[in-house]
């Protein structure tokens, strides 16, 4: 299951980066259908982030079993484990705040969405650093050894 993690993370990352853009376009173009689509994208990001987090736990355990220091992986794991919870809060705020506060509530959630986009880039970069700088999860092959 740990081998699924690199594939599982890309869909929620893309959705997290896409939904505030679509939602912002919905506001600017006065298209409630786009805003509704954006809410669906955000909810999908929350669901798929749960799968990414679960596969990440398997990857963490597999890497630790091969001798990778847990401390090396802990920062990425700690921040990544926050992602589903933050997305659930964001989705609840996105569903509730525009109805309660109007455009101001909608704008507030969009700002939070842009902050979430920055956070997910940070989390993804920390995962990439584990792979590309430390070789976590990379299988050694004869080709790797020959270089």
C-alpha positions, 0 to 999 in steps of 0.5 A: 500500500505504501507504493500508492502514496506517490500517486495518491498525493497528486490528486488532492494537491491539484484539487487544493490548488484548483478550487480557490481559482474556480471559486474566485472565477465564480465570484468574479463572473457571478456564476454560482454554478462555478462556485458550486463546482468549486465546493465540490472540488474542495470536498473531493480534495478532503476525501482524497486527502484521507486516502493520501494520508493513509497511504502516507502512513504505510509509506512512513512505516515501510521507510522506518522498517528499512532503517530510515530515521523517523525524525527525518520523516516526522515534519512531513508526516506531522504537517501532512496529517493536518491536511484532511482536518484543515480541508474538512474545516475549510469545506465546512466554512465554505459551505456555511460562511457565504450563507451567513456573511455573504460575499465577505464570508465567501472572500474570507474562505477564499483567502483561507483557501489560498493559505491552504494552497501555500501550505500544501505546496510546503507539505508537498515540497517536504515530501519531495525533499525526502525522496529526492534528497534522502532517497526515502522510498526509492528502491536501489537497482543495478542502474542506480549503483552503476551511476 
